[in-house]
């Protein structure tokens, strides 16, 4: 068999990046793993510890005390983040071999007129909605910014749930317009803006009135509150269109060209392009890892990447106890997956950024991430502090003899016996 399984523990950092003082001073002192252990006396993760979690933690944050003990025999290292900030979407693009490009930041308002004209030329009916007393009107006529309503089915506006100005939303009622058409409109928006992400999503059981009733504005920013709109409740679909992300030079595309099966699971299926492979959505940690084990029963050769999102969600809630529970569930699931591995298979456990639940704010933290490697033919030792998450993407392609992705330096030759 020849299978590469990558498990991304979302938000599981192991020490602040060296540049946080300049880039993100709110993250000074962040260390998600260490602080979860410190908040939970007697806490253990036997599988992750045997894979070298304590070793990676000591390498990434020398002198740290109170964490897990180093394992005697393991293959370990850590990643530094090459992308700006600390973002799940960009972390995964980097893991897939992308060289991140920093987009512009600012409200969507000044760009709405050009988007409106482009959509009208394509045969759509875009209308501006905004103002101090929100109503349909012409862009520029409102005292406040607004959103575009397109074909009575979706809205285009600022994302109000992340850092304002970085992301724009295309929010749709999927009973009115199929997601394929929504995605086409999202592609038009993506072609006209240079911000970090255009998030295209929608759900069933919602109407245009539901979207407009969730309209909000804050200073120059205006959009539809996704949680208030109801789109998450039923039939939710989403695609994230990143600035400068070229899926043709990412890991799934490189593997597909080489005839290798690719399976993306959990949030990875939402935020990474994998049109030539299989996508399995899900959030529940235990269920996702059980599904991963089931996929291994069916797959003789191929790449599996699963994102464990519930660790990140616990970090956002600033709840180290809940974080520890989710990690313990993941630890058991990873142990079951290891039992499924055969000669020639490789398992990598890593993360995309940090989300320290005790740092004092509910947002991601800019941290190094663990790089734990397991396999029957793996040489124990320190892989090093890698300069980018993309090194793992390069190692995946190297493992299968596929063309390398856009970025990354493979460490495969350092770990095979």
HUDA-V898560 format. One record per residue. N is the residue number from 1. RES is the residue in one small letter. SS is DSSP state (h for helix, s for strand, l for the rest). Layout:
# HUDA-V898560
n:N res:RES ss:SS
n:N res:RES ss:SS
This chain:
# HUDA-V898560
n:1 res:x ss:l
n:2 res:x ss:s
n:3 res:x ss:s
n:4 res:x ss:s
n:5 res:x ss:s
n:6 res:x ss:s
n:7 res:x ss:s
n:8 res:x ss:s
n:9 res:x ss:s
n:10 res:x ss:l
n:11 res:x ss:l
n:12 res:x ss:l
n:13 res:x ss:s
n:14 res:x ss:s
n:15 res:x ss:s
n:16 res:x ss:s
n:17 res:x ss:l
n:18 res:x ss:l
n:19 res:x ss:l
n:20 res:x ss:h
n:21 res:x ss:h
n:22 res:x ss:h
n:23 res:x ss:h
n:24 res:x ss:l
n:25 res:x ss:h
n:26 res:x ss:h
n:27 res:x ss:h
n:28 res:x ss:l
n:29 res:x ss:l
n:30 res:x ss:l
n:31 res:x ss:l
n:32 res:x ss:h
n:33 res:x ss:h
n:34 res:x ss:h
n:35 res:x ss:h
n:36 res:x ss:h
n:37 res:x ss:h
n:38 res:x ss:h
n:39 res:x ss:h
n:40 res:x ss:l
n:41 res:x ss:l
n:42 res:x ss:l
n:43 res:x ss:l
n:44 res:x ss:l
n:45 res:x ss:l
n:46 res:x ss:h
n:47 res:x ss:h
n:48 res:x ss:h
n:49 res:x ss:h
n:50 res:x ss:h
n:51 res:x ss:h
n:52 res:x ss:l
n:53 res:x ss:h
n:54 res:x ss:h
n:55 res:x ss:h
n:56 res:x ss:h
n:57 res:x ss:h
n:58 res:x ss:h
n:59 res:x ss:h
n:60 res:x ss:h
n:61 res:x ss:l
n:62 res:x ss:l
n:63 res:x ss:l
n:64 res:x ss:l
n:65 res:x ss:l
n:66 res:x ss:l
n:67 res:x ss:l
n:68 res:x ss:l
n:69 res:x ss:l
n:70 res:x ss:l
n:71 res:x ss:l
n:72 res:x ss:l
n:73 res:x ss:l
n:74 res:x ss:l
n:75 res:x ss:s
n:76 res:x ss:s
n:77 res:x ss:s
n:78 res:x ss:s
n:79 res:x ss:s
n:80 res:x ss:l
n:81 res:x ss:l
n:82 res:x ss:l
n:83 res:x ss:l
n:84 res:x ss:l
n:85 res:x ss:l
n:86 res:x ss:l
n:87 res:x ss:l
n:88 res:x ss:h
n:89 res:x ss:h
n:90 res:x ss:h
n:91 res:x ss:h
n:92 res:x ss:h
n:93 res:x ss:h
n:94 res:x ss:h
n:95 res:x ss:h
n:96 res:x ss:l
n:97 res:x ss:l
n:98 res:x ss:l
n:99 res:x ss:l
n:100 res:x ss:l
n:101 res:x ss:l
n:102 res:x ss:l
n:103 res:x ss:l
n:104 res:x ss:s
n:105 res:x ss:l
n:106 res:x ss:l
n:107 res:x ss:l
n:108 res:x ss:l
n:109 res:x ss:h
n:110 res:x ss:h
n:111 res:x ss:h
n:112 res:x ss:h
n:113 res:x ss:h
n:114 res:x ss:h
n:115 res:x ss:h
n:116 res:x ss:h
n:117 res:x ss:h
n:118 res:x ss:h
n:119 res:x ss:h
n:120 res:x ss:h
n:121 res:x ss:h
n:122 res:x ss:l
n:123 res:x ss:l
n:124 res:x ss:l
n:125 res:x ss:l
n:126 res:x ss:s
n:127 res:x ss:s
n:128 res:x ss:s
n:129 res:x ss:s
n:130 res:x ss:s
n:131 res:x ss:l
n:132 res:x ss:l
n:133 res:x ss:l
n:134 res:x ss:l
n:135 res:x ss:s
n:136 res:x ss:s
n:137 res:x ss:s
n:138 res:x ss:l
n:139 res:x ss:l
n:140 res:x ss:l
n:141 res:x ss:l
n:142 res:x ss:l
n:143 res:x ss:l
n:144 res:x ss:l
n:145 res:x ss:l
n:146 res:x ss:s
n:147 res:x ss:s
n:148 res:x ss:s
n:149 res:x ss:s
n:150 res:x ss:s
n:151 res:x ss:l
n:152 res:x ss:l
n:153 res:x ss:l
n:154 res:x ss:s
n:155 res:x ss:s
n:156 res:x ss:s
n:157 res:x ss:s
n:158 res:x ss:s
n:159 res:x ss:l
n:160 res:x ss:l
n:161 res:x ss:l
n:162 res:x ss:l
n:163 res:x ss:l
n:164 res:x ss:l
n:165 res:x ss:l
n:166 res:x ss:l
n:167 res:x ss:s
n:168 res:x ss:s
n:169 res:x ss:s
n:170 res:x ss:s
n:171 res:x ss:s
n:172 res:x ss:s
n:173 res:x ss:s
n:174 res:x ss:l
n:175 res:x ss:l
n:176 res:x ss:l
n:177 res:x ss:l
n:178 res:x ss:l
n:179 res:x ss:h
n:180 res:x ss:h
n:181 res:x ss:h
n:182 res:x ss:h
n:183 res:x ss:h
n:184 res:x ss:h
n:185 res:x ss:h
n:186 res:x ss:h
n:187 res:x ss:h
n:188 res:x ss:h
n:189 res:x ss:h
n:190 res:x ss:h
n:191 res:x ss:h
n:192 res:x ss:h
n:193 res:x ss:l
n:194 res:x ss:l
n:195 res:x ss:s
n:196 res:x ss:l
n:197 res:x ss:s
n:198 res:x ss:s
n:199 res:x ss:s
n:200 res:x ss:s
n:201 res:x ss:s
n:202 res:x ss:s
n:203 res:x ss:s
n:204 res:x ss:l
n:205 res:x ss:l
n:206 res:x ss:l
n:207 res:x ss:l
n:208 res:x ss:h
n:209 res:x ss:h
n:210 res:x ss:h
n:211 res:x ss:h
n:212 res:x ss:h
n:213 res:x ss:h
n:214 res:x ss:l
n:215 res:x ss:s
n:216 res:x ss:s
n:217 res:x ss:s
n:218 res:x ss:s
n:219 res:x ss:l
n:220 res:x ss:l
n:221 res:x ss:s
n:222 res:x ss:s
n:223 res:x ss:s
n:224 res:x ss:s
n:225 res:x ss:l
n:226 res:x ss:h
n:227 res:x ss:h
n:228 res:x ss:h
n:229 res:x ss:h
n:230 res:x ss:l
n:231 res:x ss:l
n:232 res:x ss:l
n:233 res:x ss:l
n:234 res:x ss:l
n:235 res:x ss:l
n:236 res:x ss:l
n:237 res:x ss:s
n:238 res:x ss:s
n:239 res:x ss:s
n:240 res:x ss:s
n:241 res:x ss:s
n:242 res:x ss:s
n:243 res:x ss:l
n:244 res:x ss:l
n:245 res:x ss:l
n:246 res:x ss:l
n:247 res:x ss:h
n:248 res:x ss:h
n:249 res:x ss:h
n:250 res:x ss:l
n:251 res:x ss:h
n:252 res:x ss:h
n:253 res:x ss:h
n:254 res:x ss:h
n:255 res:x ss:h
n:256 res:x ss:h
n:257 res:x ss:h
n:258 res:x ss:l
n:259 res:x ss:l
n:260 res:x ss:l
n:261 res:x ss:l
n:262 res:x ss:s
n:263 res:x ss:s
n:264 res:x ss:s
n:265 res:x ss:s
n:266 res:x ss:s
n:267 res:x ss:l
n:268 res:x ss:h
n:269 res:x ss:h
n:270 res:x ss:h
n:271 res:x ss:h
n:272 res:x ss:l
n:273 res:x ss:l
n:274 res:x ss:l
n:275 res:x ss:l
n:276 res:x ss:l
n:277 res:x ss:l
n:278 res:x ss:s
n:279 res:x ss:s
n:280 res:x ss:s
n:281 res:x ss:l
n:282 res:x ss:l
n:283 res:x ss:l
n:284 res:x ss:l
n:285 res:x ss:h
n:286 res:x ss:h
n:287 res:x ss:h
n:288 res:x ss:h
n:289 res:x ss:h
n:290 res:x ss:h
n:291 res:x ss:h
n:292 res:x ss:h
n:293 res:x ss:h
n:294 res:x ss:h
n:295 res:x ss:h
n:296 res:x ss:h
n:297 res:x ss:h
n:298 res:x ss:h
n:299 res:x ss:l
n:300 res:x ss:l
n:301 res:x ss:s
n:302 res:x ss:s
n:303 res:x ss:s
n:304 res:x ss:s
n:305 res:x ss:s
n:306 res:x ss:s
n:307 res:x ss:s
n:308 res:x ss:s
n:309 res:x ss:l
n:310 res:x ss:h
n:311 res:x ss:h
n:312 res:x ss:h
n:313 res:x ss:h
n:314 res:x ss:h
n:315 res:x ss:h
n:316 res:x ss:h
n:317 res:x ss:l
n:318 res:x ss:l
n:319 res:x ss:l
n:320 res:x ss:h
n:321 res:x ss:h
n:322 res:x ss:h
n:323 res:x ss:h
n:324 res:x ss:h
n:325 res:x ss:h
n:326 res:x ss:h
n:327 res:x ss:h
n:328 res:x ss:h
n:329 res:x ss:h
n:330 res:x ss:h
n:331 res:x ss:h
n:332 res:x ss:h
n:333 res:x ss:h
n:334 res:x ss:h
n:335 res:x ss:h
n:336 res:x ss:h
n:337 res:x ss:h
n:338 res:x ss:h
n:339 res:x ss:l
n:340 res:x ss:l
n:341 res:x ss:l
n:342 res:x ss:l
n:343 res:x ss:l
n:344 res:x ss:l
n:345 res:x ss:l
n:346 res:x ss:s
n:347 res:x ss:s
n:348 res:x ss:s
n:349 res:x ss:s
n:350 res:x ss:s
n:351 res:x ss:l
n:352 res:x ss:l
n:353 res:x ss:l
n:354 res:x ss:s
n:355 res:x ss:l
n:356 res:x ss:l
n:357 res:x ss:l
n:358 res:x ss:l
n:359 res:x ss:l
n:360 res:x ss:l
n:361 res:x ss:l
n:362 res:x ss:l
n:363 res:x ss:l
n:364 res:x ss:l
n:365 res:x ss:s
n:366 res:x ss:l
n:367 res:x ss:s
n:368 res:x ss:s
n:369 res:x ss:s
n:370 res:x ss:s
n:371 res:x ss:s
n:372 res:x ss:s
n:373 res:x ss:s
n:374 res:x ss:s
n:375 res:x ss:l
n:376 res:x ss:l
n:377 res:x ss:l
n:378 res:x ss:s
n:379 res:x ss:l
n:380 res:x ss:l
n:381 res:x ss:s
n:382 res:x ss:s
n:383 res:x ss:s
n:384 res:x ss:s
n:385 res:x ss:s
n:386 res:x ss:s
n:387 res:x ss:l
n:388 res:x ss:l
n:389 res:x ss:l
n:390 res:x ss:h
n:391 res:x ss:h
n:392 res:x ss:h
n:393 res:x ss:h
n:394 res:x ss:h
n:395 res:x ss:h
n:396 res:x ss:h
n:397 res:x ss:h
n:398 res:x ss:h
n:399 res:x ss:h
n:400 res:x ss:h
n:401 res:x ss:l
n:402 res:x ss:l
n:403 res:x ss:l
n:404 res:x ss:l
n:405 res:x ss:l
n:406 res:x ss:l
n:407 res:x ss:l
n:408 res:x ss:l
n:409 res:x ss:l
n:410 res:x ss:l
n:411 res:x ss:l
n:412 res:x ss:h
n:413 res:x ss:h
n:414 res:x ss:h
n:415 res:x ss:h
n:416 res:x ss:s
n:417 res:x ss:l
